[in-house]
Structures are given as C-alpha cells and as structure tokens.
Amino acid sequence: MSRKKRGRELGLPFPGTPGAFNAITDIPGVEVGFTTLIEGDGPVEIGKGPVRTGVTAILPRGKEDRLQPVWAGFYSLNGNGEMTGTHWINDAGYFASPICITNTHGVGIAHHATTKWMIRHYREQFANQHLWAMPVIAETYDGSLNDINGLHVKEEHVIAAIESASSGPVAEGNVGGGTGMICYEFKGGTGTSSRQVEIDGTTYTIGALVQANHGIREWLTVLGVPVGKHLTEGAHMKQDRGSIIVIIGTDLPMLPHQLKRVAKRAAIGIGRSGTPGGNNSGDIFLAFSTANPMELPQNAPARLAMDYVNDEVFDPIYEAACQAVDESVINAMLAAESMTCIKPYGTTMEAIDHDQLLAVMRQYNRV
C-alpha cells in the first residue's frame, strides 16, 4: 500500500521548522519500530478476531549496549488510561527502558515482554548487579475495530516491535498500537512530527509521537478551521470514548521538572485539534530528553552534574512542543485507511478524505 500524503505535503501551513523526517526520529539516537496485526473479518468472536491491533516501540537511546537513565517528566490531563513506570518517573525523574504503546488489554504482556527483552539485551548488567526493570507501557482502547478481549498481542509481537526499531521516516496511521484506533470519528492511529529550535546558537530537535484515539467529530479543528462541523458524514458518537498517548522527545538538556512542564504542553497541543479532554478519554503524556547520558544512579558516584537550559529560554521550546503534537494528530488521521467496525458491526470507520478536507480549508483561505 502506497503512503498517503502528510499534512505539509497537502499544503497545510503548519507553523515551525521540522527536522529531516518530520518525526520523533529526528532526535539523534531515537528509534521507532512496529508490529502490526491485521487478520480476519466479519462479526467479532472472542479469541478468533477480527484482529486489528499491534505494538509501537520507541527506543530513546536506540539499542545501546548499556542501560542508562533517560530523563523524563510525566503529566496526566485525564487519567482514564494507563502508562506504567510513571510513579518512579515522578519520584526519580528518569526511566530506563523502551516505551511500548499497545491496546488496553495488551499492557500486561507488553510489560512482561519488554522486561524479558531488557534482561536479554542487558544480560551482563542484570546478571551481575541488583537491577530491576520497570518498562514504560501505555495503551488506548481499540475495541470498536479489534477483538480486544481476544488478547491477540503476544510476547513475540512486543519483542519484534522493539527489535525492528530504527531511525529514519516513521510509518503512520494503521500501524503498531495505532492499528485499530479512531480519532474525531475518523480512522486514527499513529502520527508523528518534529520541530527544530535554536538555543544559544545550537539547533536542537523536539519530536512527538501520538497514538490518537480520541475526540468526537464536532470538535475537530485543523489550523483553526472547524473542519468537524463541515465533514459530518459518518459521525454518530454522542461522547468521547477514546484516549491519546503523547510521547515528546528532545535532545535538549533538561532537568526532570522541566520535562514535566514540557509534557504538560501536550495538553495544549492536542487541544489545538479541538479536544477538551473528554471524561472517558485517557490523555496521558510523557516527555524525555536524551541529553546527559550517565551511569544508573546505583553505579554512579555520590556527586553528579547535569547540563540544562535556563527556564527563561523555554517559550520557543513550549511552542515547538505544541506544534509538533498538533501536527502529529493530523498526520495520524491523514495516513490512516478506512476500516470496518465490529462494534457496531457492519459500519465503516472512514479515513478522512484529503480532497474534502482541503475543500473546507480553502473556504477559510488556509491552503
């Protein structure tokens, strides 16, 4: 299947300057991989399908040979969802694992499989030190399009997503954990974008990746245009029943409390496309920095030093984060392909039509 055009390729005037891939992988060292599971059709039969799900893996430091902290901050706008490892992130300011995103009922096996991968990949450290694995695993609900109760995500799928992770362009739409997701009552899924910012003469990258499964049609706004009020065909939901996971990464040196503040800006980023953060939506955000690599604290000296940017230069950083998140959500919808529903069976969750979207945008002189 050929790749569909992204927002900028369609002429949508997103602000800011992206990196080479316009993806979270523009951050040096960051890798992304997927396992996508699509099997069967027809009415749902628990355990037998149809299967439309998967796993998305983000490796902030790639597949380096030694386990190191990844400095991070976490924020929950609305907590109707799950992201594991966040208690420790809130206390210690770091995690040390891949990030995996899957469906709601796949969190346990994803946690187990990621732990197994870590023990195998960092075998010497786990064998000789008192290390523990606390992977970051997040989810959104895909039960309208996938036999979620069939528990189709298996250990090998998670490990395959991690092992397949690489730099370069990132697939979007119906891939990985985003395979069975819905966004503003269009087919949703995985989306990504990036921005470059210059701080004290050095260019850094801020990238975002979303698993977009949130919103109702009437809320949808693209670059300030109330698109959802024009493209009403196929809208039938009375309230938001989805969620969105946002991962923001950067190579800017930051302290954990600064990264938490960046994570909060994901709320503004998703709000630009219209969502107020619905009651039934899990709107959960993580920001990480690949700067300041060092030994795990239990192996480090008593005194440590970290480089970090002054709080007074954060306004363009916040702006870049908001822009990257907003564009990631729109890219997720633009890349998606239509998919038949199993709840209610027989309906189709249509992908947003590019020509119809552009026609609305032209009415507002936005293309």
ROLUMKE-219487 format. One record per residue: chain; residue in three letters; z, y, x of N, C-alpha, C in turn. Coordinates in steps of 0.05 Angstrom, whole numbers, plus 5000, padded with zeros to 4 digits. Layout:
A|ala|Z|Y|X|Z|Y|X|Z|Y|X
...
This chain:
A|met|5000|4976|5017|5000|5000|5000|5000|5025|5018
A|ser|4981|5043|5012|4980|5067|5029|5003|5086|5022
A|arg|5011|5101|5042|5033|5120|5039|5024|5144|5022
A|lys|5041|5152|5003|5035|5175|4987|5042|5200|5002
A|lys|5030|5223|4993|5035|5248|5007|5064|5257|5003
A|arg|5075|5268|5024|5102|5280|5022|5100|5309|5012
A|gly|5123|5322|5008|5123|5348|4996|5107|5369|5011
A|arg|5110|5370|5037|5096|5390|5053|5066|5384|5053
A|glu|5058|5359|5053|5030|5352|5052|5017|5360|5026
A|leu|5033|5362|5005|5022|5371|4979|5021|5401|4978
A|gly|5032|5415|4997|5032|5444|4997|5058|5456|4986
A|leu|5078|5440|4980|5103|5451|4971|5116|5467|4993
A|pro|5123|5492|4988|5132|5510|5010|5161|5508|5016
A|phe|5169|5485|5026|5197|5481|5034|5204|5500|5058
A|pro|5226|5513|5057|5233|5531|5079|5243|5516|5104
A|gly|5242|5529|5127|5253|5517|5151|5232|5502|5167
A|thr|5239|5496|5192|5221|5482|5210|5230|5454|5215
A|pro|5215|5434|5207|5223|5406|5211|5217|5397|5240
A|gly|5228|5374|5247|5221|5361|5272|5194|5346|5269
A|ala|5187|5332|5290|5161|5319|5292|5156|5299|5269
A|phe|5176|5284|5261|5174|5264|5240|5183|5275|5213
A|asn|5195|5298|5212|5208|5309|5188|5227|5287|5176
A|ala|5244|5276|5193|5261|5253|5186|5286|5254|5202
A|ile|5305|5239|5194|5331|5237|5208|5327|5226|5236
A|thr|5305|5211|5240|5299|5200|5267|5288|5221|5287
A|asp|5286|5246|5278|5280|5268|5297|5304|5273|5315
A|ile|5328|5264|5307|5351|5266|5324|5349|5245|5346
A|pro|5349|5253|5372|5345|5233|5393|5365|5210|5391
A|gly|5355|5186|5393|5372|5162|5393|5376|5150|5365
A|val|5372|5165|5344|5377|5154|5317|5354|5135|5309
A|glu|5361|5112|5298|5342|5092|5289|5347|5085|5260
A|val|5326|5079|5245|5328|5071|5217|5312|5046|5212
A|gly|5324|5027|5197|5310|5002|5190|5315|4995|5161
A|phe|5298|4977|5151|5299|4969|5123|5295|4939|5120
A|thr|5307|4928|5099|5299|4903|5087|5294|4909|5058
A|thr|5270|4903|5048|5262|4908|5020|5257|4882|5006
A|leu|5270|4878|4983|5268|4853|4968|5255|4859|4941
A|ile|5231|4849|4936|5217|4852|4911|5206|4825|4903
A|glu|5217|4813|4882|5208|4786|4874|5210|4784|4843
A|gly|5190|4772|4831|5192|4765|4803|5187|4788|4784
A|asp|5185|4781|4758|5180|4800|4737|5191|4788|4711
A|gly|5190|4803|4690|5199|4793|4664|5228|4800|4659
A|pro|5239|4789|4637|5267|4795|4630|5286|4785|4651
A|val|5309|4798|4653|5329|4790|4673|5342|4764|4666
A|glu|5346|4747|4686|5362|4723|4684|5380|4722|4708
A|ile|5406|4726|4704|5425|4730|4726|5422|4708|4746
A|gly|5418|4716|4771|5414|4698|4793|5386|4691|4799
A|lys|5368|4697|4781|5340|4690|4785|5321|4714|4786
A|gly|5331|4737|4779|5314|4761|4781|5308|4774|4755
A|pro|5290|4793|4755|5274|4803|4778|5291|4816|4799
A|val|5281|4815|4824|5295|4826|4847|5281|4851|4857
A|arg|5294|4874|4857|5283|4899|4867|5305|4914|4881
A|thr|5312|4906|4905|5335|4917|4919|5330|4915|4949
A|gly|5351|4920|4965|5348|4917|4994|5371|4931|5009
A|val|5366|4936|5034|5386|4948|5052|5372|4968|5070
A|thr|5385|4991|5073|5376|5012|5092|5397|5013|5114
A|ala|5389|5013|5139|5407|5014|5161|5401|5039|5178
A|ile|5421|5054|5185|5419|5077|5202|5437|5072|5227
A|leu|5425|5073|5250|5440|5069|5275|5441|5095|5290
A|pro|5464|5110|5288|5465|5136|5300|5460|5136|5330
A|arg|5469|5116|5344|5464|5114|5373|5445|5091|5380
A|gly|5428|5084|5361|5409|5062|5367|5424|5036|5373
A|lys|5411|5019|5388|5423|4993|5395|5434|4994|5423
A|glu|5449|5015|5430|5461|5017|5456|5478|4992|5461
A|asp|5483|4986|5487|5497|4962|5494|5527|4964|5492
A|arg|5538|4989|5490|5567|4992|5490|5575|5008|5465
A|leu|5596|4999|5452|5607|5012|5429|5620|5038|5436
A|gln|5612|5060|5423|5623|5086|5427|5628|5100|5401
A|pro|5646|5119|5401|5652|5134|5376|5627|5151|5368
A|val|5624|5153|5342|5605|5172|5330|5621|5192|5314
A|trp|5622|5217|5323|5639|5237|5310|5628|5243|5282
A|ala|5646|5246|5263|5637|5247|5235|5657|5262|5217
A|gly|5646|5270|5194|5661|5282|5172|5651|5271|5146
A|phe|5669|5268|5126|5662|5256|5101|5670|5275|5078
A|tyr|5654|5274|5057|5661|5290|5033|5651|5276|5008
A|ser|5668|5275|4988|5660|5263|4962|5660|5285|4941
A|leu|5636|5292|4931|5634|5311|4909|5643|5298|4883
A|asn|5635|5274|4878|5644|5258|4855|5646|5229|4863
A|gly|5669|5218|4859|5676|5192|4872|5669|5167|4857
A|asn|5650|5168|4839|5643|5144|4824|5624|5126|4840
A|gly|5634|5117|4863|5617|5101|4881|5634|5092|4905
A|glu|5621|5082|4925|5635|5071|4948|5621|5078|4974
A|met|5638|5085|4994|5629|5086|5022|5653|5077|5038
A|thr|5650|5055|5051|5672|5043|5066|5677|5058|5093
A|gly|5700|5054|5104|5706|5066|5130|5715|5095|5129
A|thr|5715|5107|5106|5719|5136|5105|5749|5144|5108
A|his|5767|5126|5102|5796|5133|5107|5800|5138|5137
A|trp|5788|5121|5153|5791|5124|5182|5775|5149|5192
A|ile|5752|5154|5181|5737|5178|5188|5754|5203|5182
A|asn|5767|5203|5159|5784|5226|5152|5807|5230|5171
A|asp|5818|5208|5181|5841|5209|5199|5833|5213|5228
A|ala|5814|5198|5237|5807|5197|5266|5783|5214|5273
A|gly|5766|5220|5254|5743|5237|5259|5719|5222|5271
A|tyr|5719|5196|5270|5696|5181|5281|5693|5154|5267
A|phe|5670|5142|5270|5665|5114|5264|5650|5102|5287
A|ala|5647|5076|5287|5633|5063|5310|5618|5038|5299
A|ser|5597|5044|5284|5582|5022|5271|5556|5032|5261
A|pro|5537|5014|5254|5515|5022|5238|5524|5033|5211
A|ile|5508|5048|5198|5512|5056|5170|5492|5039|5154
A|cys|5501|5025|5133|5483|5010|5116|5487|5019|5087
A|ile|5464|5022|5073|5464|5031|5045|5450|5009|5029
A|thr|5462|5001|5007|5451|4979|4991|5458|4984|4962
A|asn|5458|4963|4946|5465|4967|4918|5495|4962|4914
A|thr|5505|4969|4890|5534|4969|4885|5547|4942|4890
A|his|5534|4921|4883|5546|4894|4886|5540|4882|4913
A|gly|5526|4897|4930|5520|4887|4957|5538|4897|4979
A|val|5558|4913|4972|5575|4926|4992|5590|4905|5008
A|gly|5601|4885|4995|5617|4865|5009|5601|4849|5030
A|ile|5578|4839|5021|5562|4823|5040|5551|4841|5062
A|ala|5545|4866|5056|5535|4884|5077|5557|4890|5097
A|his|5582|4893|5088|5604|4897|5106|5608|4873|5124
A|his|5608|4849|5112|5611|4824|5127|5589|4821|5148
A|ala|5564|4825|5139|5542|4820|5157|5541|4841|5180
A|thr|5547|4866|5174|5548|4887|5194|5569|4881|5215
A|thr|5592|4872|5205|5614|4863|5224|5604|4841|5242
A|lys|5591|4821|5230|5580|4799|5246|5561|4808|5267
A|trp|5543|4827|5259|5523|4838|5278|5538|4852|5301
A|met|5558|4868|5294|5573|4883|5315|5587|4864|5334
A|ile|5600|4843|5324|5614|4824|5341|5594|4811|5360
A|arg|5570|4804|5350|5550|4791|5366|5538|4811|5386
A|his|5532|4836|5377|5518|4855|5394|5536|4866|5416
A|tyr|5561|4870|5410|5581|4880|5429|5600|4857|5437
A|arg|5589|4834|5443|5605|4810|5446|5626|4813|5468
A|glu|5619|4825|5491|5637|4827|5513|5662|4844|5505
A|gln|5657|4866|5492|5679|4884|5484|5697|4870|5464
A|phe|5685|4857|5444|5702|4843|5424|5716|4819|5436
A|ala|5704|4806|5455|5717|4783|5467|5741|4790|5485
A|asn|5739|4813|5499|5758|4820|5519|5778|4842|5512
A|gln|5773|4855|5489|5790|4877|5480|5800|4872|5452
A|his|5821|4886|5444|5830|4884|5417|5815|4904|5399
A|leu|5790|4898|5395|5773|4916|5378|5772|4905|5350
A|trp|5768|4923|5331|5763|4916|5304|5738|4931|5294
A|ala|5725|4919|5275|5701|4931|5263|5707|4943|5236
A|met|5699|4967|5232|5703|4980|5206|5676|4993|5198
A|pro|5657|4978|5189|5630|4989|5184|5630|5009|5161
A|val|5610|5027|5163|5606|5046|5141|5584|5035|5123
A|ile|5592|5027|5099|5573|5015|5079|5575|5032|5054
A|ala|5552|5040|5043|5551|5056|5019|5532|5043|4999
A|glu|5534|5053|4974|5518|5040|4953|5511|5060|4931
A|thr|5489|5052|4916|5484|5064|4890|5474|5041|4872
A|tyr|5475|5046|4846|5471|5024|4826|5442|5022|4818
A|asp|5431|4997|4820|5403|4993|4814|5399|4973|4791
A|gly|5419|4971|4773|5418|4951|4752|5398|4956|4730
A|ser|5385|4979|4729|5364|4983|4709|5338|4970|4717
A|leu|5334|4967|4743|5309|4956|4754|5312|4930|4769
A|asn|5337|4922|4774|5343|4899|4791|5364|4881|4778
A|asp|5362|4855|4783|5382|4836|4775|5406|4839|4793
A|ile|5421|4861|4790|5442|4867|4808|5465|4846|4808
A|asn|5469|4834|4785|5490|4814|4782|5483|4787|4795
A|gly|5457|4785|4804|5449|4760|4817|5456|4760|4847
A|leu|5467|4782|4857|5476|4783|4885|5455|4773|4905
A|his|5432|4786|4903|5409|4776|4919|5409|4786|4948
A|val|5425|4806|4954|5427|4815|4982|5444|4796|4997
A|lys|5433|4784|5018|5447|4764|5034|5452|4774|5062
A|glu|5468|4759|5077|5475|4766|5104|5450|4771|5121
A|glu|5431|4753|5119|5407|4756|5136|5391|4781|5130
A|his|5392|4790|5105|5378|4815|5098|5390|4839|5111
A|val|5416|4840|5112|5430|4862|5125|5425|4862|5155
A|ile|5427|4839|5168|5423|4838|5196|5394|4844|5203
A|ala|5375|4836|5186|5347|4842|5191|5342|4872|5189
A|ala|5355|4886|5171|5351|4915|5169|5361|4929|5194
A|ile|5385|4920|5204|5396|4931|5228|5377|4926|5252
A|glu|5368|4901|5255|5352|4893|5277|5324|4907|5277
A|ser|5315|4914|5253|5288|4926|5251|5289|4956|5256
A|ala|5313|4967|5258|5315|4997|5261|5301|5007|5286
A|ser|5287|5029|5282|5272|5041|5304|5270|5071|5299
A|ser|5261|5086|5320|5255|5114|5317|5227|5117|5304
A|gly|5218|5142|5302|5192|5148|5291|5193|5154|5261
A|pro|5169|5154|5248|5168|5160|5219|5184|5140|5203
A|val|5195|5150|5181|5213|5133|5165|5199|5128|5138
A|ala|5198|5104|5129|5187|5097|5102|5205|5109|5081
A|glu|5193|5116|5058|5208|5129|5036|5201|5116|5010
A|gly|5216|5123|4989|5211|5113|4962|5223|5086|4958
A|asn|5206|5066|4950|5215|5040|4942|5220|5022|4967
A|val|5238|5030|4984|5244|5014|5008|5274|5012|5012
A|gly|5282|4990|5025|5310|4986|5032|5328|4988|5008
A|gly|5352|5000|5012|5371|5003|4990|5360|5020|4967
A|gly|5339|5036|4972|5328|5053|4952|5307|5039|4934
A|thr|5302|5014|4938|5281|5000|4924|5283|5002|4894
A|gly|5306|4998|4883|5309|4997|4854|5323|5022|4842
A|met|5320|5045|4855|5335|5069|4847|5318|5088|4830
A|ile|5331|5105|4814|5319|5123|4795|5330|5151|4801
A|cys|5313|5171|4800|5321|5199|4806|5309|5218|4786
A|tyr|5326|5232|4771|5318|5250|4750|5299|5236|4730
A|glu|5304|5211|4724|5289|5195|4706|5260|5190|4714
A|phe|5255|5195|4740|5231|5185|4753|5240|5163|4772
A|lys|5221|5148|4782|5228|5128|4803|5237|5143|4827
A|gly|5260|5135|4838|5272|5149|4861|5272|5130|4885
A|gly|5293|5133|4901|5296|5115|4924|5304|5130|4950
A|thr|5291|5122|4972|5298|5132|4998|5281|5157|5005
A|gly|5294|5177|5016|5279|5201|5025|5292|5213|5050
A|thr|5277|5227|5065|5288|5239|5090|5274|5265|5097
A|ser|5286|5281|5114|5275|5306|5123|5292|5316|5147
A|ser|5282|5335|5161|5297|5346|5184|5292|5376|5187
A|arg|5309|5389|5202|5306|5417|5209|5313|5422|5238
A|gln|5300|5440|5251|5307|5449|5277|5322|5475|5276
A|val|5343|5478|5292|5358|5503|5293|5362|5509|5323
A|glu|5362|5535|5329|5366|5544|5356|5394|5556|5358
A|ile|5410|5546|5376|5437|5556|5380|5440|5561|5410
A|asp|5445|5586|5417|5450|5595|5445|5427|5586|5463
A|gly|5402|5589|5453|5379|5584|5469|5370|5555|5470
A|thr|5385|5537|5457|5378|5508|5456|5370|5500|5428
A|thr|5348|5484|5426|5339|5474|5400|5353|5448|5394
A|tyr|5365|5446|5370|5378|5422|5361|5365|5413|5335
A|thr|5371|5389|5326|5360|5378|5302|5382|5371|5282
A|ile|5377|5377|5257|5394|5367|5235|5376|5351|5216
A|gly|5383|5326|5212|5367|5309|5195|5383|5297|5172
A|ala|5369|5291|5151|5383|5279|5127|5367|5255|5118
A|leu|5382|5235|5108|5370|5213|5093|5386|5209|5068
A|val|5372|5206|5045|5385|5202|5020|5377|5176|5007
A|gln|5395|5165|4991|5388|5144|4972|5393|5156|4945
A|ala|5370|5165|4933|5371|5183|4909|5369|5166|4884
A|asn|5390|5167|4868|5392|5150|4843|5408|5166|4822
A|his|5401|5191|4819|5419|5209|4804|5402|5228|4786
A|gly|5415|5241|4767|5403|5263|4752|5389|5254|4727
A|ile|5387|5273|4708|5371|5269|4684|5348|5289|4685
A|arg|5327|5283|4670|5301|5298|4673|5305|5328|4669
A|glu|5319|5336|4648|5320|5365|4642|5333|5381|4665
A|trp|5347|5368|4683|5359|5383|4705|5339|5388|4728
A|leu|5318|5372|4730|5301|5372|4754|5289|5399|4760
A|thr|5295|5409|4784|5285|5434|4794|5273|5430|4821
A|val|5249|5440|4825|5236|5438|4852|5230|5466|4862
A|leu|5243|5474|4883|5239|5500|4895|5242|5522|4874
A|gly|5262|5519|4857|5269|5539|4837|5253|5536|4811
A|val|5234|5518|4810|5218|5515|4786|5230|5493|4768
A|pro|5234|5499|4742|5247|5479|4723|5227|5457|4715
A|val|5220|5441|4734|5199|5420|4730|5207|5401|4708
A|gly|5232|5394|4707|5241|5374|4686|5237|5383|4658
A|lys|5237|5409|4653|5233|5419|4626|5204|5419|4618
A|his|5186|5415|4637|5157|5413|4632|5148|5384|4631
A|leu|5157|5368|4650|5149|5339|4652|5169|5322|4637
A|thr|5168|5322|4610|5188|5309|4594|5181|5281|4585
A|glu|5156|5273|4589|5148|5246|4580|5163|5225|4596
A|gly|5174|5206|4581|5188|5184|4594|5218|5189|4597
A|ala|5227|5213|4591|5256|5219|4593|5270|5209|4569
A|his|5292|5193|4573|5306|5182|4550|5336|5180|4554
A|met|5345|5186|4579|5374|5183|4584|5389|5207|4573
A|lys|5413|5201|4561|5429|5222|4549|5449|5233|4569
A|gln|5456|5218|4590|5473|5227|4611|5467|5214|4638
A|asp|5476|5226|4659|5472|5216|4686|5488|5190|4690
A|arg|5474|5169|4699|5487|5143|4704|5483|5134|4732
A|gly|5473|5151|4750|5467|5142|4777|5485|5154|4797
A|ser|5476|5154|4822|5491|5164|4845|5472|5173|4867
A|ile|5483|5187|4886|5467|5193|4910|5484|5192|4935
A|ile|5474|5178|4955|5487|5177|4981|5470|5196|4999
A|val|5484|5214|5013|5471|5231|5032|5483|5227|5060
A|ile|5466|5221|5079|5474|5219|5107|5461|5242|5123
A|ile|5477|5259|5135|5467|5281|5151|5474|5275|5180
A|gly|5455|5277|5198|5460|5272|5226|5450|5296|5243
A|thr|5462|5299|5266|5454|5320|5284|5460|5313|5313
A|asp|5446|5327|5331|5454|5325|5360|5469|5349|5369
A|leu|5476|5367|5350|5493|5389|5356|5521|5380|5363
A|pro|5534|5390|5383|5562|5382|5389|5580|5395|5369
A|met|5595|5379|5354|5614|5388|5334|5639|5372|5334
A|leu|5661|5385|5326|5686|5372|5321|5686|5360|5293
A|pro|5703|5339|5289|5702|5326|5262|5707|5345|5239
A|his|5725|5365|5242|5729|5383|5219|5704|5399|5213
A|gln|5689|5405|5234|5663|5419|5229|5643|5402|5215
A|leu|5643|5376|5222|5624|5357|5210|5632|5353|5180
A|lys|5657|5354|5174|5665|5352|5146|5654|5375|5130
A|arg|5654|5399|5142|5644|5422|5129|5613|5420|5125
A|val|5600|5408|5145|5571|5404|5141|5566|5384|5119
A|ala|5582|5362|5118|5579|5342|5096|5582|5355|5069
A|lys|5600|5375|5066|5604|5389|5041|5578|5402|5032
A|arg|5563|5412|5051|5538|5427|5044|5517|5408|5031
A|ala|5521|5382|5033|5503|5364|5019|5505|5369|4989
A|ala|5528|5378|4979|5531|5384|4951|5512|5406|4943
A|ile|5510|5426|4960|5491|5448|4954|5462|5439|4956
A|gly|5457|5421|4976|5430|5411|4980|5421|5395|4955
A|ile|5437|5377|4944|5429|5362|4921|5428|5380|4896
A|gly|5445|5401|4896|5445|5419|4873|5419|5435|4870
A|arg|5405|5439|4892|5380|5454|4891|5359|5440|4875
A|ser|5360|5414|4872|5341|5400|4855|5352|5397|4827
A|gly|5376|5408|4821|5384|5411|4794|5410|5397|4785
A|thr|5419|5377|4800|5442|5362|4791|5468|5379|4793
A|pro|5485|5378|4772|5511|5390|4775|5532|5370|4785
A|gly|5524|5345|4792|5543|5325|4800|5555|5312|4775
A|gly|5539|5296|4761|5547|5284|4736|5572|5267|4738
A|asn|5586|5264|4716|5611|5250|4715|5608|5221|4724
A|asn|5587|5208|4716|5583|5180|4723|5568|5176|4749
A|ser|5564|5197|4764|5549|5196|4790|5568|5195|4813
A|gly|5563|5177|4832|5577|5177|4857|5562|5194|4877
A|asp|5571|5218|4882|5557|5236|4901|5574|5238|4926
A|ile|5566|5221|4946|5583|5216|4969|5567|5222|4995
A|phe|5579|5237|5013|5564|5248|5035|5579|5243|5062
A|leu|5563|5238|5082|5573|5234|5109|5556|5250|5129
A|ala|5569|5265|5147|5555|5279|5168|5565|5268|5195
A|phe|5546|5263|5214|5554|5253|5240|5540|5269|5262
A|ser|5551|5268|5286|5539|5280|5310|5538|5259|5332
A|thr|5514|5259|5345|5511|5240|5367|5519|5253|5394
A|ala|5528|5278|5393|5537|5291|5418|5564|5280|5426
A|asn|5573|5287|5450|5599|5279|5460|5603|5248|5461
A|pro|5584|5234|5473|5588|5205|5476|5611|5200|5496
A|met|5628|5181|5490|5650|5174|5507|5661|5147|5500
A|glu|5680|5137|5516|5693|5111|5510|5709|5113|5484
A|leu|5712|5089|5472|5731|5088|5449|5758|5097|5458
A|pro|5773|5111|5441|5799|5122|5449|5818|5102|5462
A|gln|5818|5077|5454|5836|5057|5466|5829|5051|5495
A|asn|5804|5059|5503|5796|5054|5530|5793|5080|5546
A|ala|5801|5102|5534|5796|5129|5546|5822|5139|5559
A|pro|5820|5159|5577|5845|5170|5589|5861|5186|5568
A|ala|5885|5194|5577|5903|5208|5558|5893|5236|5550
A|arg|5878|5249|5568|5867|5275|5562|5837|5274|5560
A|leu|5826|5286|5539|5797|5285|5534|5787|5314|5529
A|ala|5762|5318|5533|5749|5344|5528|5724|5339|5512
A|met|5718|5357|5493|5694|5355|5477|5680|5382|5476
A|asp|5654|5382|5478|5638|5405|5474|5634|5410|5444
A|tyr|5635|5435|5435|5630|5440|5407|5621|5469|5404
A|val|5606|5474|5382|5596|5501|5377|5616|5517|5362
A|asn|5615|5543|5366|5633|5562|5354|5628|5563|5324
A|asp|5650|5563|5308|5647|5565|5279|5630|5589|5270
A|glu|5629|5610|5286|5615|5634|5278|5585|5631|5278
A|val|5574|5610|5290|5545|5606|5290|5536|5586|5269
A|phe|5553|5579|5250|5547|5557|5232|5529|5564|5209
A|asp|5525|5589|5202|5509|5595|5179|5481|5583|5180
A|pro|5466|5586|5202|5440|5573|5202|5441|5542|5202
A|ile|5463|5531|5211|5467|5502|5211|5471|5493|5182
A|tyr|5488|5508|5167|5492|5501|5139|5466|5504|5123
A|glu|5451|5525|5129|5425|5529|5115|5406|5506|5121
A|ala|5404|5497|5146|5387|5475|5153|5395|5449|5139
A|ala|5421|5444|5138|5430|5420|5124|5422|5420|5095
A|cys|5426|5443|5081|5419|5445|5053|5389|5441|5049
A|gln|5373|5453|5066|5344|5450|5064|5335|5421|5068
A|ala|5346|5408|5088|5338|5380|5094|5346|5361|5072
A|val|5369|5365|5060|5378|5348|5038|5360|5352|5014
A|asp|5355|5377|5007|5338|5383|4984|5310|5370|4987
A|glu|5298|5374|5010|5271|5363|5014|5271|5332|5014
A|ser|5293|5321|5024|5295|5291|5025|5295|5280|4996
A|val|5309|5293|4978|5309|5283|4950|5281|5284|4938
A|ile|5267|5307|4942|5240|5309|4931|5221|5289|4944
A|asn|5224|5285|4971|5207|5265|4984|5211|5237|4974
A|ala|5236|5231|4967|5242|5204|4955|5227|5200|4930
A|met|5225|5220|4912|5211|5216|4887|5181|5216|4892
A|leu|5171|5233|4910|5142|5234|4915|5131|5209|4927
A|ala|5148|5195|4942|5139|5170|4955|5141|5145|4938
A|ala|5156|5147|4916|5162|5123|4900|5138|5114|4884
A|glu|5139|5088|4877|5119|5076|4860|5132|5067|4834
A|ser|5118|5069|4812|5128|5062|4785|5138|5033|4785
A|met|5158|5027|4769|5170|5000|4768|5179|4995|4739
A|thr|5175|4970|4730|5184|4962|4703|5214|4958|4703
A|cys|5226|4966|4680|5255|4964|4677|5262|4936|4666
A|ile|5286|4927|4672|5298|4904|4659|5319|4912|4639
A|lys|5329|4936|4641|5348|4947|4622|5341|4976|4617
A|pro|5329|4983|4594|5319|4965|4573|5293|4951|4582
A|tyr|5290|4926|4576|5267|4910|4585|5241|4921|4572
A|gly|5220|4922|4588|5194|4928|4578|5186|4957|4582
A|thr|5205|4974|4587|5197|5002|4593|5190|5004|4622
A|thr|5178|5027|4629|5170|5031|4657|5183|5057|4667
A|met|5195|5055|4691|5205|5078|4704|5182|5090|4721
A|glu|5170|5110|4711|5146|5121|4724|5153|5137|4749
A|ala|5136|5136|4769|5138|5154|4791|5128|5181|4782
A|ile|5138|5202|4794|5129|5229|4788|5099|5231|4795
A|asp|5084|5243|4777|5055|5246|4782|5051|5271|4799
A|his|5038|5268|4822|5035|5290|4840|5018|5313|4828
A|asp|4997|5306|4814|4980|5326|4802|4995|5342|4780
A|gln|5010|5328|4764|5025|5341|4743|5047|5360|4755
A|leu|5059|5350|4776|5079|5367|4789|5066|5392|4800
A|leu|5044|5389|4814|5030|5412|4826|5021|5432|4804
A|ala|5013|5422|4781|5004|5439|4760|5027|5457|4750
A|val|5050|5445|4748|5074|5461|4740|5081|5481|4761
A|met|5080|5473|4786|5087|5491|4808|5068|5515|4809
A|arg|5042|5510|4803|5022|5531|4803|5028|5552|4780
A|gln|5039|5542|4758|5046|5560|4737|5066|5581|4746
A|tyr|5082|5574|4765|5103|5592|4776|5095|5604|4803
A|asn|5070|5600|4810|5060|5611|4836|5076|5601|4860
A|arg|5083|5575|4859|5099|5563|4880|5082|5545|4898
A|val|5056|5543|4894|5038|5528|4911|5015|5546|4918
